[in-house]
């Protein structure tokens, strides 16, 4: 199965220029403009289609985000993988440069900027936009899903997908939370980096829009269960907000069964939210 996935990924990477393009997303930060690198995955055909903006974890964009974007494209959706790091001189913040709460809240502007960029494209339906975040990026996406948008001129997202999100980032949002769009939490049952229990505490604080929240917990899966081909291992030096003082260590690695279930769940979730 992994070999077939790698073949599909290779095919995506050699697709015509129309299918994949390198683009820039402008975001305002601290009185200056930052041009974020992004990769656009565009399905064949004409007409405006739904779109998903994808936000990476603490290690930056990788094969997992590209793989997901390729799948979304194969389902007929536009996908935009946003690189929040390279324009800011960052490569990997999983260790000693573990992002702060302020870093995460500032990065939420990237989501607004990406949705605004997608909403202006002729091949995107601005009424059917979704954002999706992984790990640290999932925590940032959670902040956006549970908070008002920073710029009222930005398009409203139809839904949010949070993949093993850093739920400790929600501590600063208060005791009562509101969800404004369908939101899918997808987590590994054995995750000790962004544990299910921490996310459940967040979900239990939702007092408005609780019926919009869906959860999927995959048995036997650790953090980054979608990192196909990577055996589970322990990373002793990574920051870990679920531990006292935010340090250190967590397990990380693939679980193919969980990944396949997650792909099926995302496909079903998107079909449902885009159908309304």
Buried (B, 14 or more C-beta within 10 A) or exposed (E): EEEEBBEBBEEBEEBEEEBBEEBEBEBEBEEEEBEBBBBBBBBEEEEBBBBBBBBBBBBBBBBBBBBBBBBBBBBEBBBBBBBBBEBEEBEEBBBEEBBEBEBBBBBBBBBBBBBBBBBEBEBBBBEBBBBBBBBBBBBBBBBBBBBEBBEEEBBEBBBBBBBBBBBBBBBEBEEEBBBBBBBBBBBBBBBBBBBBEBBBBBBEBBEEBEEBBBBBBBEEBBBBBBBBEBEBEEBEEBBBBBBEEEBBBBBBBBBBBBBBBBBEBBEEBBEEBBEE
